Amino acid sequence: MNATVKKFNEDGVVYEKGGEEIIIGEFDTIVLAMGVKPYNPLEEAAKAVCEEVYVIGDAKEAGPANKATEAGLCAALSL
C-alpha cells in the first residue's frame, strides 16, 4: 500500500515506498492491485441539460458489475 511502481523486471518489480526504492523478484506472476474509487466526471454536465440524472455503478460507488447492472435496472424502472 502507498507505493509507486517504478519498473517491472523480467521476474519482479522495482517500487518506491516512503522515499525508499525497493526491488523484489523471483516471481512467475505479478498481480497489480491498484485499488478503486468512484469516477464521475459527467454528472454536473448532465444535470445542466437534464431534469433527472441517476448516478450508478462506479460513478457512484466502486463495486462489482452486477451491482451496477442492478442499480441501472432500478433507475430504469423508476422512470
C-alpha positions as CSV (number, residue, x, y, z in Angstrom):
1,M,0.0,0.0,0.0
2,N,1.0,3.6,-0.6
3,A,3.8,2.5,-3.0
4,T,4.7,3.6,-6.5
5,V,5.7,1.0,-9.1
6,K,8.8,2.3,-10.9
7,K,9.7,-0.6,-13.2
8,F,8.7,-4.2,-14.0
9,N,11.7,-6.5,-14.4
10,E,11.8,-9.9,-16.1
11,D,10.9,-11.6,-12.8
12,G,10.0,-8.8,-10.4
13,V,9.3,-5.2,-9.6
14,V,11.1,-2.1,-8.5
15,Y,8.9,0.2,-6.4
16,E,9.2,3.2,-4.1
17,K,7.7,3.5,-0.7
18,G,8.4,6.2,1.9
19,G,11.2,7.6,-0.3
20,E,13.0,4.2,-0.4
21,E,13.4,2.2,-3.7
22,I,12.7,-1.5,-3.1
23,I,13.5,-4.3,-5.5
24,I,11.6,-7.6,-5.3
25,G,11.9,-10.6,-7.6
26,E,12.0,-14.2,-8.5
27,F,8.3,-14.3,-9.3
28,D,6.5,-16.2,-12.1
29,T,3.4,-14.0,-11.9
30,I,2.8,-10.4,-10.7
31,V,-0.7,-9.2,-9.8
32,L,-1.1,-5.4,-9.7
33,A,-3.9,-4.3,-7.4
34,M,-4.3,-0.6,-7.5
35,G,-7.5,-0.1,-5.6
36,V,-10.7,1.6,-6.8
37,K,-12.6,4.7,-6.2
38,P,-15.7,6.3,-7.8
39,Y,-15.1,8.3,-11.0
40,N,-17.9,10.7,-12.0
41,P,-16.8,13.5,-14.4
42,L,-20.1,13.9,-16.2
43,E,-22.8,14.3,-13.5
44,E,-22.7,18.1,-13.4
45,A,-22.8,18.4,-17.2
46,A,-25.7,16.0,-17.4
47,K,-27.6,17.9,-14.7
48,A,-27.1,21.1,-16.7
49,V,-29.2,19.7,-19.6
50,C,-31.4,17.0,-17.9
51,E,-34.1,17.3,-15.2
52,E,-33.4,13.8,-13.9
53,V,-29.9,12.3,-13.5
54,Y,-29.3,8.9,-12.0
55,V,-25.7,8.2,-10.9
56,I,-25.0,4.5,-10.8
57,G,-22.1,2.0,-11.0
58,D,-18.6,3.1,-10.4
59,A,-19.6,6.7,-10.8
60,K,-21.5,6.4,-7.5
61,E,-19.5,3.8,-5.7
62,A,-16.8,1.4,-6.9
63,G,-18.0,-2.2,-6.9
64,P,-18.8,-5.2,-8.9
65,A,-20.5,-5.1,-12.3
66,N,-23.6,-6.9,-11.1
67,K,-24.3,-4.1,-8.6
68,A,-24.0,-1.5,-11.3
69,T,-26.4,-3.5,-13.5
70,E,-28.9,-3.8,-10.6
71,A,-28.7,0.0,-10.0
72,G,-29.3,0.6,-13.7
73,L,-32.4,-1.6,-13.7
74,C,-33.7,0.2,-10.6
75,A,-33.1,3.6,-12.2
76,A,-34.9,2.4,-15.4
77,L,-37.9,1.1,-13.5
78,S,-38.3,4.3,-11.6
79,L,-38.8,6.3,-14.8
